[in-house]
Every structure is written in structure tokens, then in C-alpha cells.
Amino acid sequence: MSVAKVTEITSSSSKSFEDALQAGIKRASKTLENVQSAWIQDHEVGIKDGNITEYRVRMKVTFILTDWPGASRADVNGSSCLGIR
């Protein structure tokens, strides 16, 4: 059985929507493990003096949750895993 989580991120590029999308997925994959998919929720452009200056993509990234190696249920649910006593 797998459990997935969805997080929303926004990425931007001065080149294109495709570049903004690639940059967002690449960055999300550095922080999140097991990235499985992304849904493009919205896209927009920044404009200055009548010219497009920035391409922005808002996406929902889905990743599969995994257990922490060596962690017990009490560690995950308790405040000790956050370093708070």
C-alpha cells in the first residue's frame, strides 16, 4: 500500500513556461523523495512595458511518502523527532 502527498509550488523563468516547469520539477525533486507526477494548476506571465518578462507556473506535485529508516511510530508521532521536548 502506498500513501501519497500533494504539495503546491510555483516556479518561474525568464525563458518559457516549459523552462519554468522543468525548473520547478527539478527543484522539488531535490527536496521531496519519490516525486511521481505534477498537475499544472495555473500559469501566468509577468509583463513590463508591454513585454513578457517572466513565465510562472503553479503546480501540484505528488510524491509517495516513505517511513524514516529506524524510526518507530512513537518517534514519528512524538515531539522528540522535531527536537522539541
Secondary structure as GFF3:
##gff-version 3
##sequence-region A 1 85
A	DSSP	beta_strand	4	13	.	.	.	ID=ss1
A	DSSP	alpha_helix	17	31	.	.	.	ID=ss2
A	DSSP	beta_strand	35	48	.	.	.	ID=ss3
A	DSSP	beta_strand	51	64	.	.	.	ID=ss4
A	DSSP	alpha_helix	73	77	.	.	.	ID=ss5
A	DSSP	three_ten_helix	79	82	.	.	.	ID=ss6
###
